């Protein structure tokens, strides 16, 4: 990739070749790189397949800022996207992709066009299991809805990749994951994500990646779940008359969305207190810590023994109670595990036993972690990765970053299974 300063210079000098243009964006080639493009957001606002169209000063910069915020958040969680870097108020650099001609729409609440296509479903009906729909990108025919079977029989080949059953399954799972992690992020501001659309492309290496843009035109967002307070493009669609005052109100909504989405990538605020009964277990605990960091959880490693320093271990745990930081204790003790049960019996913090032993003795000593006295409520996980993941799942409801990272981890596991199955079939 050319240096960022060189890319900025190309953009500022207008030394770019436009290779595509849509209603709200332009795409330019980048000199010195066949694998990257520059995407520029326009000041244009459209609705009803551009039957309504307005130029809105500053809209391009606001849209680019929102898109950059969204992609940076998704990438921080481990989501594969085409986004590379923002380089100006209106421009960002992305991996060059060939786009799949399908819009993937996911809904939490029934509203808008869904009600027209499904008469009898009341406004505001909640889909506890997300409702996923697909539409073929064809403006002349108003983007007709497509079934899985229609996508399959269309025999789309995108950048050398045929879009078959495996690809459809992966894209469905990825679309749902994107919605869930954004829904959790919007909840930080007491806003409900109602529905959204995304598009995917195939990069030069054959990878399916989230592509295009995700800005305030791509979703419905209702503060407090109140449709009357909508912050999104639907505000523009609902205008009976487009006036300068109404457009200014819309700009304020778009600016608010850009500001709120800029707060989604945060420092780790959840903690796992990893206590080892002996410094000899440090290597195993460091593996736990590495996995915790990948899951957006801050590890704290300490050494103390429940058998040899009982009051001290309880004092140690007390240091991490009551400060408002969501915390899980991972107790690492070999041989007879008193560490986890003692902490669980004297603390309200969740406790996970993670015995570090090898196969030569684990079959006998595991029972001290499993067969504990009543009233303790501690659990047991074998392996550094499993202990870390168990802690992250306990903490996920408390933090959107942990929640999103766990979901993206599950998505990668899902993709690995489907890729393995596809390779066997081929």
PAPATOR-254480 format. One record per residue (C-alpha): residue in three letters; x, y, z. Coordinates in steps of 0.5 Angstrom, whole numbers, padded with zeros to 4 digits. Layout:
<nodes>
   residuo      px      py      pz
       ALA       X       Y       Z
...
</nodes>
This chain:
<nodes>
   residuo      px      py      pz
       UNK    0000    0000    0000
       UNK    0003    0007   -0002
       UNK    0004    0011    0004
       UNK   -0002    0015    0007
       UNK    0001    0022    0006
       UNK    0002    0020   -0002
       UNK   -0005    0018   -0002
       UNK   -0007    0024    0001
       UNK   -0003    0028   -0004
       UNK   -0006    0024   -0010
       UNK   -0013    0026   -0007
       UNK   -0012    0033   -0006
       UNK   -0009    0034   -0013
       UNK   -0014    0031   -0016
       UNK   -0009    0026   -0019
       UNK   -0014    0020   -0019
       UNK   -0018    0016   -0024
       UNK   -0025    0015   -0023
       UNK   -0027    0008   -0024
       UNK   -0035    0008   -0022
       UNK   -0040    0013   -0019
       UNK   -0046    0011   -0015
       UNK   -0052    0016   -0013
       UNK   -0048    0018   -0006
       UNK   -0041    0016   -0008
       UNK   -0035    0016   -0013
       UNK   -0030    0010   -0013
       UNK   -0023    0012   -0016
       UNK   -0017    0008   -0018
       UNK   -0010    0009   -0014
       UNK   -0004    0010   -0018
       UNK    0002    0005   -0015
       UNK   -0003    0000   -0013
       UNK   -0008   -0005   -0017
       UNK   -0011   -0008   -0010
       UNK   -0014   -0001   -0007
       UNK   -0019    0004   -0009
       UNK   -0021    0011   -0006
       UNK   -0028    0012   -0004
       UNK   -0031    0019   -0004
       UNK   -0038    0021   -0001
       UNK   -0042    0026   -0005
       UNK   -0046    0031   -0002
       UNK   -0052    0028   -0005
       UNK   -0058    0026   -0002
       UNK   -0063    0021   -0006
       UNK   -0069    0017   -0004
       UNK   -0074    0013   -0008
       UNK   -0069    0011   -0013
       UNK   -0066    0018   -0014
       UNK   -0073    0021   -0016
       UNK   -0072    0025   -0010
       UNK   -0065    0028   -0010
       UNK   -0062    0034   -0006
       UNK   -0055    0037   -0005
       UNK   -0053    0038    0002
       UNK   -0047    0041    0004
       UNK   -0043    0037    0009
       UNK   -0047    0031    0008
       UNK   -0041    0027    0004
       UNK   -0036    0029    0010
       UNK   -0041    0027    0015
       UNK   -0043    0020    0011
       UNK   -0035    0019    0011
       UNK   -0034    0020    0018
       UNK   -0040    0015    0020
       UNK   -0038    0010    0015
       UNK   -0030    0010    0018
       UNK   -0033    0010    0025
       UNK   -0037    0004    0023
       UNK   -0032    0000    0020
       UNK   -0026    0002    0025
       UNK   -0031   -0001    0030
       UNK   -0032   -0008    0026
       UNK   -0025   -0009    0025
       UNK   -0023   -0008    0032
       UNK   -0028   -0014    0034
       UNK   -0025   -0018    0028
       UNK   -0029   -0017    0023
       UNK   -0027   -0018    0016
       UNK   -0028   -0012    0011
       UNK   -0025   -0008    0005
       UNK   -0024   -0002    0010
       UNK   -0016    0000    0010
       UNK   -0016    0008    0012
       UNK   -0019    0014    0012
       UNK   -0015    0020    0009
       UNK   -0019    0026    0009
       UNK   -0026    0029    0011
       UNK   -0030    0025    0005
       UNK   -0025    0020    0003
       UNK   -0023    0013    0005
       UNK   -0018    0008    0002
       UNK   -0021    0001    0001
       UNK   -0019   -0006   -0002
       UNK   -0021   -0007   -0009
       UNK   -0027   -0011   -0009
       UNK   -0032   -0014   -0014
       UNK   -0039   -0013   -0011
       UNK   -0044   -0019   -0011
       UNK   -0050   -0016   -0014
       UNK   -0055   -0017   -0008
       UNK   -0057   -0013   -0002
       UNK   -0057   -0016    0005
       UNK   -0063   -0013    0009
       UNK   -0063   -0015    0016
       UNK   -0069   -0013    0021
       UNK   -0071   -0013    0028
       UNK   -0077   -0009    0028
       UNK   -0083   -0009    0022
       UNK   -0083   -0003    0019
       UNK   -0083    0001    0012
       UNK   -0083   -0004    0006
       UNK   -0084   -0010    0010
       UNK   -0091   -0008    0012
       UNK   -0093   -0007    0005
       UNK   -0090   -0014    0002
       UNK   -0093   -0017    0008
       UNK   -0100   -0015    0010
       UNK   -0103   -0016    0017
       UNK   -0096   -0016    0020
       UNK   -0097   -0010    0025
       UNK   -0092   -0004    0025
       UNK   -0087   -0005    0031
       UNK   -0087   -0013    0031
       UNK   -0081   -0015    0034
       UNK   -0077   -0021    0030
       UNK   -0074   -0024    0036
       UNK   -0070   -0028    0031
       UNK   -0067   -0023    0026
       UNK   -0071   -0023    0020
       UNK   -0066   -0023    0014
       UNK   -0068   -0021    0006
       UNK   -0064   -0021    0000
       UNK   -0065   -0016   -0006
       UNK   -0062   -0016   -0013
       UNK   -0059   -0009   -0015
       UNK   -0063   -0007   -0020
       UNK   -0066    0000   -0020
       UNK   -0070    0000   -0026
       UNK   -0074   -0006   -0023
       UNK   -0074   -0003   -0016
       UNK   -0069   -0008   -0013
       UNK   -0073   -0014   -0013
       UNK   -0073   -0019   -0007
       UNK   -0069   -0025   -0009
       UNK   -0070   -0032   -0005
       UNK   -0064   -0037   -0004
       UNK   -0066   -0041   -0010
       UNK   -0066   -0035   -0014
       UNK   -0059   -0033   -0012
       UNK   -0056   -0040   -0013
       UNK   -0059   -0041   -0020
       UNK   -0057   -0034   -0022
       UNK   -0050   -0037   -0022
       UNK   -0046   -0031   -0020
       UNK   -0039   -0031   -0021
       UNK   -0035   -0026   -0017
       UNK   -0028   -0025   -0018
       UNK   -0027   -0032   -0020
       UNK   -0031   -0034   -0014
       UNK   -0038   -0038   -0015
       UNK   -0043   -0036   -0010
       UNK   -0046   -0042   -0008
       UNK   -0050   -0045   -0002
       UNK   -0044   -0045    0003
       UNK   -0043   -0037    0001
       UNK   -0050   -0036    0002
       UNK   -0050   -0039    0009
       UNK   -0043   -0035    0011
       UNK   -0046   -0028    0008
       UNK   -0053   -0030    0012
       UNK   -0049   -0031    0019
       UNK   -0044   -0025    0017
       UNK   -0050   -0020    0016
       UNK   -0053   -0022    0023
       UNK   -0047   -0022    0026
       UNK   -0046   -0015    0024
       UNK   -0053   -0013    0026
       UNK   -0052   -0015    0033
       UNK   -0046   -0012    0034
       UNK   -0048   -0005    0032
       UNK   -0055   -0006    0035
       UNK   -0051   -0007    0042
       UNK   -0047   -0001    0040
       UNK   -0053    0003    0039
       UNK   -0056    0001    0045
       UNK   -0050    0005    0049
       UNK   -0054    0011    0047
       UNK   -0061    0009    0048
       UNK   -0062    0008    0041
       UNK   -0065    0002    0038
       UNK   -0063   -0001    0031
       UNK   -0069   -0002    0027
       UNK   -0066   -0005    0021
       UNK   -0060   -0004    0016
       UNK   -0057   -0006    0009
       UNK   -0050   -0009    0008
       UNK   -0047   -0011    0001
       UNK   -0041   -0015    0000
       UNK   -0035   -0016   -0005
       UNK   -0030   -0021   -0007
       UNK   -0023   -0019   -0006
       UNK   -0017   -0020   -0010
       UNK   -0015   -0026   -0006
       UNK   -0022   -0029   -0006
       UNK   -0024   -0027    0001
       UNK   -0032   -0025    0002
       UNK   -0031   -0018    0005
       UNK   -0036   -0013    0008
       UNK   -0036   -0008    0003
       UNK   -0039   -0001    0000
       UNK   -0041    0004    0005
       UNK   -0045    0004    0012
       UNK   -0047    0011    0014
       UNK   -0054    0014    0016
       UNK   -0057    0012    0009
       UNK   -0056    0005    0011
       UNK   -0060    0004    0017
       UNK   -0066    0006    0021
       UNK   -0065    0008    0028
       UNK   -0070    0010    0033
       UNK   -0068    0014    0040
       UNK   -0071    0010    0046
       UNK   -0075    0006    0040
       UNK   -0079    0012    0038
       UNK   -0080    0012    0031
       UNK   -0082    0020    0031
       UNK   -0075    0021    0034
       UNK   -0072    0017    0028
       UNK   -0065    0020    0026
       UNK   -0064    0016    0019
       UNK   -0065    0017    0012
       UNK   -0073    0016    0013
       UNK   -0073    0023    0016
       UNK   -0072    0025    0009
       UNK   -0077    0020    0005
       UNK   -0082    0022    0010
       UNK   -0082    0030    0008
       UNK   -0088    0032    0005
       UNK   -0084    0038    0002
       UNK   -0077    0039    0002
       UNK   -0075    0045    0005
       UNK   -0069    0049    0007
       UNK   -0071    0048    0015
       UNK   -0073    0041    0014
       UNK   -0066    0039    0011
       UNK   -0062    0043    0016
       UNK   -0066    0039    0021
       UNK   -0064    0033    0017
       UNK   -0056    0035    0018
       UNK   -0057    0035    0025
       UNK   -0059    0028    0025
       UNK   -0053    0026    0021
       UNK   -0048    0030    0025
       UNK   -0051    0027    0031
       UNK   -0050    0020    0028
       UNK   -0043    0021    0026
       UNK   -0042    0023    0034
       UNK   -0045    0018    0037
       UNK   -0042    0012    0033
       UNK   -0035    0015    0034
       UNK   -0035    0013    0041
       UNK   -0036    0006    0040
       UNK   -0029    0004    0040
       UNK   -0027    0004    0047
       UNK   -0021    0002    0051
       UNK   -0022   -0005    0055
       UNK   -0027   -0004    0061
       UNK   -0028   -0011    0063
       UNK   -0023   -0015    0067
       UNK   -0021   -0022    0069
       UNK   -0017   -0023    0075
       UNK   -0012   -0029    0074
       UNK   -0010   -0032    0080
       UNK   -0005   -0038    0080
       UNK   -0003   -0042    0086
       UNK    0004   -0042    0084
       UNK    0009   -0038    0080
       UNK    0010   -0045    0077
       UNK    0004   -0044    0073
       UNK    0006   -0037    0070
       UNK    0006   -0040    0063
       UNK   -0001   -0043    0063
       UNK   -0003   -0036    0066
       UNK    0000   -0032    0060
       UNK   -0003   -0036    0055
       UNK   -0010   -0035    0058
       UNK   -0008   -0027    0058
       UNK   -0006   -0028    0051
       UNK   -0013   -0030    0049
       UNK   -0017   -0025    0054
       UNK   -0014   -0020    0050
       UNK   -0016   -0022    0044
       UNK   -0023   -0022    0047
       UNK   -0023   -0015    0049
       UNK   -0022   -0017    0056
       UNK   -0016   -0014    0061
       UNK   -0012   -0019    0064
       UNK   -0009   -0018    0071
       UNK   -0004   -0024    0074
       UNK   -0003   -0025    0081
       UNK    0000   -0031    0085
       UNK   -0003   -0033    0092
       UNK   -0005   -0040    0095
       UNK   -0012   -0042    0098
       UNK   -0008   -0047    0102
       UNK   -0002   -0043    0105
       UNK   -0005   -0036    0105
       UNK   -0012   -0036    0106
       UNK   -0014   -0030    0109
       UNK   -0009   -0026    0104
       UNK   -0012   -0029    0098
       UNK   -0019   -0027    0100
       UNK   -0016   -0020    0101
       UNK   -0013   -0020    0094
       UNK   -0020   -0021    0091
       UNK   -0023   -0016    0095
       UNK   -0018   -0011    0092
       UNK   -0022   -0012    0085
       UNK   -0029   -0012    0088
       UNK   -0033   -0006    0089
       UNK   -0029   -0001    0084
       UNK   -0035   -0002    0079
       UNK   -0031   -0006    0074
       UNK   -0034   -0012    0071
       UNK   -0029   -0018    0073
       UNK   -0029   -0025    0073
       UNK   -0024   -0029    0077
       UNK   -0020   -0035    0074
       UNK   -0017   -0039    0079
       UNK   -0011   -0043    0076
       UNK   -0009   -0049    0081
       UNK   -0006   -0056    0080
       UNK   -0006   -0062    0085
       UNK   -0012   -0061    0090
       UNK   -0015   -0054    0088
       UNK   -0018   -0050    0094
       UNK   -0017   -0044    0090
       UNK   -0023   -0043    0086
       UNK   -0028   -0046    0091
       UNK   -0025   -0042    0097
       UNK   -0026   -0035    0093
       UNK   -0033   -0038    0090
       UNK   -0035   -0039    0097
       UNK   -0033   -0032    0100
       UNK   -0034   -0027    0094
       UNK   -0040   -0025    0089
       UNK   -0035   -0025    0083
       UNK   -0036   -0031    0078
       UNK   -0030   -0036    0079
       UNK   -0028   -0040    0073
       UNK   -0023   -0046    0075
       UNK   -0018   -0047    0070
       UNK   -0013   -0053    0072
       UNK   -0007   -0053    0069
       UNK   -0005   -0060    0069
       UNK   -0003   -0065    0064
       UNK   -0006   -0072    0062
       UNK   -0001   -0075    0067
       UNK   -0006   -0073    0073
       UNK   -0011   -0069    0070
       UNK   -0016   -0075    0071
       UNK   -0015   -0075    0078
       UNK   -0014   -0068    0080
       UNK   -0020   -0065    0076
       UNK   -0025   -0068    0081
       UNK   -0023   -0062    0086
       UNK   -0025   -0057    0081
       UNK   -0031   -0061    0079
       UNK   -0034   -0064    0085
       UNK   -0034   -0058    0090
       UNK   -0038   -0057    0096
       UNK   -0045   -0054    0095
       UNK   -0047   -0047    0095
       UNK   -0040   -0045    0091
       UNK   -0043   -0044    0084
       UNK   -0036   -0044    0081
       UNK   -0035   -0047    0074
       UNK   -0029   -0051    0071
       UNK   -0026   -0050    0064
       UNK   -0020   -0054    0061
       UNK   -0015   -0051    0057
       UNK   -0013   -0043    0057
       UNK   -0017   -0041    0051
       UNK   -0023   -0044    0054
       UNK   -0022   -0041    0060
       UNK   -0021   -0034    0057
       UNK   -0027   -0035    0053
       UNK   -0032   -0037    0059
       UNK   -0030   -0031    0062
       UNK   -0031   -0027    0056
       UNK   -0038   -0030    0055
       UNK   -0040   -0028    0063
       UNK   -0037   -0021    0061
       UNK   -0041   -0020    0055
       UNK   -0047   -0017    0057
       UNK   -0043   -0012    0061
       UNK   -0039   -0009    0055
       UNK   -0041   -0008    0047
       UNK   -0033   -0009    0045
       UNK   -0033   -0016    0049
       UNK   -0040   -0018    0046
       UNK   -0038   -0016    0039
       UNK   -0031   -0020    0040
       UNK   -0035   -0026    0042
       UNK   -0040   -0026    0036
       UNK   -0034   -0025    0031
       UNK   -0030   -0031    0034
       UNK   -0036   -0035    0033
       UNK   -0037   -0032    0026
       UNK   -0030   -0034    0024
       UNK   -0031   -0041    0027
       UNK   -0037   -0042    0023
       UNK   -0034   -0040    0017
       UNK   -0028   -0045    0018
       UNK   -0033   -0051    0018
       UNK   -0036   -0048    0012
       UNK   -0030   -0048    0008
       UNK   -0028   -0054    0011
       UNK   -0034   -0058    0008
       UNK   -0033   -0054    0001
       UNK   -0026   -0056    0000
       UNK   -0028   -0063    0002
       UNK   -0034   -0063   -0004
       UNK   -0029   -0060   -0009
</nodes>
